[in-house]
Every structure is written in C-alpha cells, then in structure tokens.
Amino acid sequence: MFNLSVQDIHLAATADSKEDAIKQVAAALTDTGYVKDGYVLGMLEREKQAPTFLGNGIAIPHGTTDTRDQVIKTGVTVFQFPKGIDWGDDQIAYIVIGIAAQSNEHLTLLRQLTHVISDETLAQAMAHADSAEELRSILMGEKKIIPLKCDGSMLTLNAEAKTLNALQALNLVHLQDLETVTSAFVSYVLTHKPHYLGQGIWLSDSPEGNLHSAITLATPKHIFNHEEQPVKMLITVSYADEQPTTFLSNINQLLQSQKIDELLKITDANALASLLTGIEDTSADSADGITEEFTIRNPHGLHTRPSTLLVNTIKQFESKITVANLDGAATPVNGRSLMKIVSLGAKKGHRLQINAQGSDAAEAISAIGKAINDGLGEEVA
C-alpha cells in the first residue's frame, strides 16, 4: 500500500494544454524529491507512445523505461483540474495522477489506483472534491461513495394518479424504503411545489435531508394538468453529491431537443433508468455471442501501453465486447474502456475471456486473439 500525503495533492489547478499539465505534474514530483529534473522528458515521451488517459476524466502520466534512472523513490502526485484538460481524442481529464516508480513497482501501484478510480462514482467525487483531505481519502479507499440509486425498481410508470401529490407519494415511498432521505426531506418536498421544467416534466428536491444520492420518478397513466401545465412525469431527486448531474443533464438535453414524448413511449423501466442515468446495462447474458479465452504473454501484464492497443483493437469493431480476467475477479468489463481493462490487473499467464456480440463478432474475436498472441505491441517469448 503506497502512502499518499495531502502535500502530494494539488486542488483547483489550471493548465493551457496537456503538455503544460504534464510539466506541472513533473515539477511537483521533482520538488517533492521523487524524481530528478530529466523525468519530465520521459513523461512527455510516454504520452507520445500511448496516451495515458484512462477514462472517467482521469489520466495517469508516467515516464518511460529509459527514464527510470531519473526516479529517486516511488511516489505519486495528484492534480485536480476543475475546468478540465483536453487530453486528445475528445477526452477531458479532470484528475491527473503523476506516477514515479523504480523498476516495475509502478505496475502494482497502477493496479491499486485503477481499482479505486475505475469506479465512476469515485471518479466524479474526486473531480468535485473541495479539500485535499477528501480527495486523499477517496484515492486511498478510506472514503466510500455510495453509488447513485436509480434503476427500474425506483420508477413507477403509468400510475393510476390524477394529482402531483399522488405521484409525489409514490416517489417518496421509494426514497424512504431505501433510506436515502430523512423526514426533513419528506416534509420539505410535501410542502413545496415541484419545479416545472417544461413539456410536462416536473422536478422536486430538497435542500435538506439528502442522505444518499437517488432518483425516482413516476408517470401517470393519463396526462392531467396542474396549474394549467400538463403533468407527464414527476422526478424526485435526493442530491447528496454530484452523481445526479448526468441524469439532470440528460433530461435537459431531451427537453432542448423536444424528445420528451419519445422518452415517454419507453415502457421498460430498467431501460428508461439506464437511458436517463447514462449507466451501462451490464445485465446481458455473457454466454450469448462468441466467447474465447486467450493467455497474456506480456512480461509485465496489461499495463497502460498493451491495454491501449487492446482497447484500440476492440474499438475497430461494432460488436459489444467484454473482457474478463479468469485468474482475477472474473467480472466482465467493457472492452472499450481503457480504465476498466487496466483495472483487470491481468499479469503474464492470466487468461482473458473475450465475449463478442454482434454482426462482426467472429472477425473481432480473431483480431483480438491475434493482437494478444502477438504481444499487444511488445516483444513476447
């Protein structure tokens, strides 16, 4: 377990470019005695070889093997860029973790970090943390963020309701059953009129009593009016952190594009929840499609560079592709996510199970297998 000090965390930083951000990170590593002045050249060169953006707004720049002699001792420095840094390919980094490591220590350190930051909930919390102590506690796994609660079980579609209060009662029952709000939340919501967003959509929330982030909604079987405005959906939000932001942003986009009526045609509650929250539905049976196993031959396993090549190979195909480390947690992850691939912690000799579902599944499996067997851009025995 590496030790991360609050002195290694830099909040509210700004940079003009990715290169500027990397230079700032390298300077911090130098100032704290982790590396020598020449390490920055290795970090910039590594970025040219393979971008270090993991996903979820997080990048992990580090040096090349040629600049390991510039490392004095293993360590990390963390920069938070609230305005975001363009990391290329339409990817924006909000958290930049600079890594300095001797020998292959960085692989263990990287796996430890990715197991923490691969959680989208934690990634959002880090991007919005307002103190070094809070950001450190998240990275070290000391602070647990309860994932946003919003799935099909929290949606009530086509309810026999003729008033906003009736819809509100349905929503509050869900929030109370999951213990995401207090009585103060309930009292406030019941005594304050919901906000009208337009096109029949209403929203209620409370400035108090938000224990955990959660979203519930209800739609009436028959549209009715409230204060001369139609009621097609009532959304109730418990806003304990930034997690509901994506949901509210999706609602706003649907309003702007005049697609609310199309949204209301969806009758599958789980599908509707996934669409609005932006959370990928991973409930599909991985036994469908084509499944093959391949053994990792890379001496240092799936670190950033071979993982990037694997992800790029997968992105060439339309099929839905998942990857599982059978010698690890064995839970399938999205093959298009670099962060999730690295978080598998696959070492040399580990077996990867690749599942592809789609019209080009066979071609995808063949290409992925060849890439793995060829060493994913590295020399293998």
C-alpha positions in Angstrom: 0.0 0.0 0.0 1.6 3.3 -1.1 1.4 6.3 1.2 -0.2 9.4 -0.2 0.2 12.7 1.7 -2.1 15.6 1.4 1.1 17.6 0.4 1.1 15.5 -2.8 -2.4 16.7 -3.8 -2.9 19.9 -5.7 -6.5 21.3 -6.0 -8.0 23.7 -8.4 -5.1 23.7 -10.8 -5.2 25.2 -14.3 -3.2 24.4 -17.4 -3.2 25.7 -21.0 -2.6 22.2 -22.5 -1.9 18.6 -21.8 1.8 19.2 -22.1 1.6 22.1 -19.7 -0.3 19.9 -17.2 2.3 17.1 -17.5 5.1 19.6 -16.9 3.3 20.9 -13.8 2.9 17.3 -12.5 6.6 16.5 -13.3 7.7 19.7 -11.4 5.7 18.6 -8.4 7.3 15.2 -8.5 10.7 16.9 -8.7 10.0 19.4 -5.9 8.9 16.6 -3.5 12.1 14.6 -4.2 10.5 11.7 -6.1 12.4 12.3 -9.4 15.2 14.2 -11.0 14.8 17.0 -13.5 15.0 14.8 -16.5 12.0 12.7 -15.6 9.7 15.2 -17.4 11.2 14.2 -20.7 10.2 10.6 -20.1 6.6 11.6 -19.2 6.2 13.6 -22.4 7.7 10.8 -24.5 5.4 8.2 -22.9 2.5 10.3 -23.9 3.6 10.2 -27.5 3.9 6.4 -27.3 0.5 5.8 -25.8 -1.9 8.3 -24.3 -2.3 7.8 -20.6 -6.0 8.8 -20.4 -7.9 6.1 -18.5 -11.4 7.3 -18.8 -13.9 8.9 -16.4 -11.9 12.1 -16.6 -8.7 10.6 -15.2 -5.2 10.5 -16.7 -2.0 8.9 -15.3 1.1 10.3 -17.0 4.3 8.5 -16.1 7.8 8.1 -17.5 9.4 5.6 -19.9 11.7 2.7 -19.0 14.6 4.8 -20.4 14.0 7.4 -17.7 13.7 5.1 -14.7 17.2 6.2 -13.6 15.6 9.6 -13.0 13.4 8.2 -10.3 14.7 8.7 -6.8 11.9 6.9 -4.9 8.4 5.7 -5.8 5.6 8.2 -5.3 2.6 9.9 -6.9 1.3 13.4 -7.1 -2.3 14.3 -7.8 -3.6 17.3 -9.7 -7.2 18.3 -9.9 -8.1 20.5 -12.9 -11.8 21.5 -12.4 -12.0 23.2 -15.8 -10.7 20.0 -17.5 -7.7 19.4 -19.8 -8.0 18.3 -23.4 -6.1 15.0 -23.4 -6.8 14.4 -27.1 -9.4 12.4 -29.0 -12.2 14.4 -27.3 -11.2 13.2 -23.9 -11.2 15.6 -21.0 -9.1 15.0 -17.9 -10.1 16.4 -14.5 -7.8 14.4 -12.3 -4.2 13.9 -13.3 -2.1 11.4 -11.3 1.6 11.6 -12.0 3.4 8.3 -11.2 7.1 7.9 -10.5 8.4 4.3 -9.9 11.6 2.4 -10.0 11.8 -1.0 -11.7 8.2 -2.4 -12.1 6.8 -1.0 -8.9 4.6 1.2 -10.9 2.5 -1.8 -12.1 1.4 -2.7 -8.6 0.8 1.0 -7.8 -1.1 1.4 -11.1 -3.4 -1.6 -10.4 -4.1 -0.4 -6.9 -5.0 3.0 -8.2 -7.2 1.7 -11.0 -9.2 -0.5 -8.7 -10.1 2.7 -6.8 -10.6 5.1 -9.8 -12.3 2.7 -12.1 -15.5 3.3 -10.1 -17.3 6.1 -12.0 -18.9 7.3 -8.7 -15.5 7.8 -7.1 -14.1 9.5 -10.2 -16.9 12.1 -10.1 -16.3 12.6 -6.4 -12.6 13.2 -6.9 -13.3 15.7 -9.7 -15.5 17.7 -7.3 -13.6 17.3 -4.1 -13.1 20.6 -2.4 -10.3 19.6 0.0 -7.0 17.7 -0.3 -8.1 15.5 2.7 -11.3 14.4 0.9 -9.5 13.6 -2.4 -6.8 11.7 -0.5 -9.4 9.6 1.4 -11.1 8.7 -1.8 -7.9 7.6 -3.5 -6.7 5.6 -0.5 -10.0 3.8 -0.4 -10.8 5.3 3.0 -13.9 7.1 1.9 -16.7 5.1 0.4 -19.1 6.7 -2.0 -22.5 5.0 -2.2 -23.4 4.6 -5.8 -26.4 6.6 -7.2 -29.6 4.7 -6.6 -31.8 4.7 -9.7 -33.0 1.7 -11.5 -36.2 0.2 -12.8 -37.4 -0.7 -9.3 -37.5 3.0 -8.5 -39.6 4.0 -11.4 -43.4 3.9 -11.4 -44.8 4.0 -14.9 -48.4 4.5 -15.9 -49.6 5.1 -12.3 -53.3 5.5 -11.5 -52.7 9.0 -10.3 -54.6 12.3 -11.0 -52.6 14.7 -8.9 -49.0 15.7 -8.4 -49.3 14.8 -4.7 -50.2 11.3 -5.7 -47.2 10.9 -7.9 -45.1 12.5 -5.2 -46.2 10.0 -2.6 -45.1 7.1 -4.9 -41.7 8.7 -5.3 -41.2 9.4 -1.6 -42.0 5.8 -0.7 -39.1 4.6 -2.9 -36.7 7.1 -1.3 -37.8 6.2 2.2 -37.7 2.5 1.6 -34.0 2.8 0.5 -33.3 5.1 3.4 -31.8 7.8 1.1 -33.7 10.7 2.7 -34.7 11.9 6.1 -38.1 13.1 7.4 -36.9 16.6 6.8 -36.6 15.8 3.1 -40.1 14.4 3.0 -41.6 17.4 4.8 -39.9 19.9 2.5 -41.0 18.1 -0.6 -44.6 17.8 0.5 -44.8 21.5 1.4 -43.1 23.0 -1.6 -44.4 22.9 -5.2 -42.3 21.0 -7.7 -40.4 22.9 -10.4 -41.9 22.9 -13.8 -39.1 22.1 -16.4 -41.4 22.2 -19.4 -43.1 19.7 -21.8 -44.9 18.0 -19.0 -41.8 17.3 -16.8 -41.8 18.3 -13.1 -38.9 18.1 -10.7 -38.9 18.1 -6.9 -35.9 18.1 -4.4 -35.0 19.5 -1.0 -32.0 21.5 0.4 -32.0 19.3 3.5 -32.4 15.6 4.4 -30.4 14.2 1.5 -28.6 11.1 2.9 -27.5 9.4 -0.3 -28.0 10.4 -4.0 -31.0 8.8 -5.5 -33.5 9.5 -8.3 -37.1 8.2 -8.6 -39.8 9.2 -11.0 -43.5 8.5 -11.7 -45.6 8.9 -14.8 -49.4 9.0 -14.8 -51.5 6.6 -16.9 -53.4 9.6 -18.2 -51.9 13.0 -18.6 -53.5 15.7 -16.3 -53.0 19.4 -15.7 -51.6 21.2 -12.7 -51.9 25.0 -12.6 -52.6 24.9 -16.4 -49.5 22.9 -17.2 -49.5 19.2 -18.3 -48.2 16.6 -15.9 -46.4 13.7 -17.8 -43.7 12.9 -15.4 -42.6 13.8 -11.8 -39.0 13.4 -10.9 -37.8 13.5 -7.3 -34.1 13.8 -6.6 -32.1 13.2 -3.4 -29.0 15.3 -4.2 -26.3 14.2 -1.7 -23.4 14.7 -4.1 -22.7 15.3 -7.8 -23.9 11.9 -9.1 -27.4 13.1 -10.2 -25.7 15.6 -12.6 -25.6 13.2 -15.6 -29.3 12.4 -15.1 -30.3 16.1 -15.0 -28.1 16.9 -17.9 -29.8 14.1 -20.0 -33.2 15.4 -19.1 -32.2 18.9 -20.1 -30.9 17.7 -23.5 -34.1 15.8 -24.1 -36.1 19.0 -23.3 -34.0 21.1 -25.7 -34.3 18.6 -28.5 -38.0 18.3 -28.0 -37.8 14.5 -27.4 -39.7 14.1 -24.2 -42.7 12.5 -25.9 -40.3 9.9 -27.4 -38.9 9.2 -23.9 -42.4 8.7 -22.5 -43.0 5.9 -25.0 -40.4 3.7 -23.3 -42.3 1.1 -21.3 -39.4 -0.9 -19.9 -38.5 0.7 -16.5 -34.9 -0.6 -16.5 -34.2 0.6 -20.0 -35.6 4.0 -19.1 -33.4 4.3 -16.0 -30.3 3.2 -17.9 -31.0 5.8 -20.6 -31.5 8.7 -18.2 -28.6 7.9 -15.9 -26.2 7.0 -18.6 -25.3 3.9 -16.6 -24.5 1.0 -18.9 -26.8 -2.0 -18.7 -24.5 -5.0 -18.0 -27.2 -7.5 -17.3 -27.0 -9.1 -20.7 -26.1 -12.8 -20.7 -22.4 -13.0 -21.5 -23.0 -16.6 -22.8 -24.5 -15.1 -25.9 -22.4 -14.3 -28.9 -18.9 -15.8 -29.3 -16.6 -16.4 -26.4 -12.9 -17.3 -26.5 -10.0 -17.4 -24.0 -6.5 -16.1 -24.6 -3.5 -16.1 -22.3 -1.5 -12.9 -21.7 2.1 -13.3 -22.8 3.4 -9.8 -21.9 6.2 -10.0 -19.2 4.6 -7.2 -17.2 1.0 -8.0 -17.9 -1.6 -5.5 -19.1 -0.1 -2.2 -18.1 -1.1 1.0 -19.9 0.6 0.5 -23.3 -0.6 -3.0 -24.1 -4.0 -2.2 -22.7 -4.3 0.8 -25.0 -3.5 -1.4 -28.0 -6.1 -4.0 -26.9 -8.8 -1.3 -26.5 -7.9 0.2 -29.9 -8.3 -3.2 -31.5 -11.7 -3.7 -29.9 -12.8 -0.3 -31.0 -12.4 -1.3 -34.6 -15.5 -3.4 -34.4 -19.2 -2.7 -33.9 -19.9 -5.7 -31.7 -20.4 -5.3 -28.0 -17.2 -6.8 -26.5 -16.5 -7.6 -22.9 -13.3 -8.8 -21.2 -12.9 -10.9 -18.0 -9.8 -11.9 -16.2 -10.4 -15.6 -15.3 -7.5 -15.5 -12.9 -8.7 -12.4 -11.2 -12.2 -11.2 -10.3 -13.6 -12.8 -13.5 -16.2 -10.0 -13.7 -16.7 -8.9 -17.4 -15.9 -5.3 -18.1 -16.5 -3.0 -21.2 -13.6 -3.7 -23.6 -13.8 -0.1 -24.9 -12.8 1.3 -21.6 -9.0 1.6 -21.0 -9.6 2.2 -17.3 -11.6 -1.0 -16.9 -9.1 -3.0 -18.9 -6.2 -1.8 -16.8 -8.2 -2.4 -13.6 -8.4 -6.2 -14.5 -4.9 -6.5 -13.2 -4.0 -9.1 -15.7 -0.5 -10.5 -15.3 1.6 -12.7 -17.5 -0.1 -16.1 -17.7 -3.5 -14.9 -16.8 -6.4 -16.0 -19.0 -8.6 -13.4 -20.6 -12.1 -14.4 -21.6 -13.3 -12.3 -24.6 -17.0 -12.2 -25.4 -18.2 -10.5 -28.6 -21.9 -10.0 -29.6 -22.8 -8.5 -32.9 -22.6 -8.9 -36.7 -18.8 -8.7 -36.8 -18.2 -10.8 -33.6 -16.2 -13.5 -35.4 -13.8 -11.0 -37.0 -13.5 -9.2 -33.7 -12.5 -12.3 -31.8 -10.0 -13.3 -34.4 -8.3 -9.9 -34.4 -8.3 -9.6 -30.7 -6.8 -13.1 -30.3 -4.1 -12.3 -32.8 -3.2 -9.0 -31.0 -2.9 -10.7 -27.7 -0.9 -13.6 -29.0 1.4 -11.1 -30.8 2.1 -9.3 -27.5 -0.1 -6.2 -27.9 2.8 -4.2 -29.3 5.5 -5.7 -27.0 8.1 -8.4 -27.6 7.0 -11.7 -26.0 8.8 -15.0 -25.8 
